[in-house]
Amino acid sequence: MKNFIATLTLAIATITVSVAQEKPAPRTEYTVELSSSTLEIKPGETKDVTISLNRSKAYSKSKATLGISSSLPEGVTVTFEPAEGVVENSIAKISVAANTKTGDYRIILTSAMQNKNKGATLKLVVAEGPNDTVTRN
C-alpha cells in the first residue's frame, strides 16, 4: 500500500510539472516567440530561427503573414518557410553575405493576423568569418 501511495504521489507530481511547463494559449489575440533571441552567424553562412505563433481561440484559424518591420543590414536577407498560412511555426532563414560587416544588429520578425501586427526582436551577431584577417602591430 505504501508503494502504491508513493507511486501515485510521484505520478501526480510528474503530471503537475508537465502541465506547468506548457505555455497556455493567450486569452486574446496571439504572441510571437523565437527559438532563440540571439543568433551568431559568420559572413557567408545561413542559419535558421523558428518563429512560434501562440494563438488564442479567436485566432486559431487565422492566416498569418510573416515579415520584417526593421531595416536589414547590408548583405543580410531573411526568408520565411512558410511565409504565410494557418501555421503554428515557421522557419526564418537568415543569410549573411560574405562582405557583410561584423557587428550586432537588431531584426524585428513580425506576424500579421486579423489586422493585428505582433513581433519579436532577434539580436543578430555577425562574427568574424574565416576569411577575416587580424592585423597586429
N, C-alpha and C positions, 0 to 999 in steps of 0.2 A: 504494500500500500504506500509506503514511504517513497519507493522508487516511482510509482505511478504519479504521485503528487509532485515529485521533483521533476519528472519528465514533462508533466502538464505545465508546471510553472515555467520551465525553460522554453517550451513551445509558445506560450503566451508572450514571454519576453521577446522571443525572436520575431513573432508577428508584429508586436508593438514597434520594435526597432525598424523592421522593414517598411511598415506603413509610415512611420515618421520620416523616413528618408525620401519618400516620393514627394514631388512637388505638386501641390494641389493646383487645379486649374484656377485661373483668376476669376473673380466673381463677375467682372465686367471686362469687356474688350479682350486684349491679349498682351503677351510680353514677348520680347525678342531677347534671346540669350545666345552667347557664343561659347563654343567648346573651350576656347582659350581667350583671355583678354589681351595677351601679348603674343606676338609671333616674330621670331627671329629668323631672318632669311638672308641669304647671300646673293649678290648680284648674279644673274643668270639662272636662278632657281625658281621653282614654282612649289607652293605649299598650299594645303587645304585647311580651312576652318569650317566647322559645322555650325550652321545657324539653326537654332531650335525655336519654333513658334509654339508657345504655350497658350492655348486658346480657351476662352470661356465658351459656354454652350451657345451663346448668341453668335459666336464667330467660328463655330466648329466646322461649318460647311462653306465658309467664305474663301474666295480665291485670294491668294496673297501674291503680290508683285514685289520682288526683291530688287534692291538697288543700293545706291550710294548717295549720301547727302552732303559729302565733303569733297573737296577737290583732291585729286590724286597727285602724288609727287610725280615728276617727270620720270618716265620709264616704268611705272607701276601700272599694271592692269588687273582688273578684278572681273571674273565671270562667275555666274551662278548656275548650278546644276541641281534641280531645275530653277529657272528664273521666275516662274510663276506657276500657280496651281493651288489646289487644296492639299497642301503638304504640311507635315509637321516639322520636317528637317530639309535643309538644303545645304549644298556644299559651295562655299565661296573659294574659288581657285585664284590665288594671288600670285601673280608672276612679276618678277623684278628683272628688268633688262640688265645686261652686263655693264652698261655705262651709268647705272643709277648711283647717285651719290649716297654714301653711307650716312646714317643718322637715324633719329627717332621721328616717326610720323604718326599722326592720328587719322584713322579712317572710320567714318560712321557708316555702318552697314544697316540698311533700313528694310522695312516691310510696310507695304500699304495694303490695308483691308478696309472695306466699307468706309472709304474716305477718312480713315484714321492712319496716320503715319507714326511708326514707332521705330526706334533704332538702338543700336548698341555700339559702343566705341571699341575699336581694336587698336592697340598700340603696335605699330609695325616698326621693328628694329632692323634696318638694313645694315648688316655687319660687313666687315671686310671680307672680300672674296679671295679665292686662291690666287688671282692674278694681281692683287694689290701688292704694292711694294712699300716697304718701310725704309725711309732714308734716315740713317744715323750719322750724326756729325761728330 
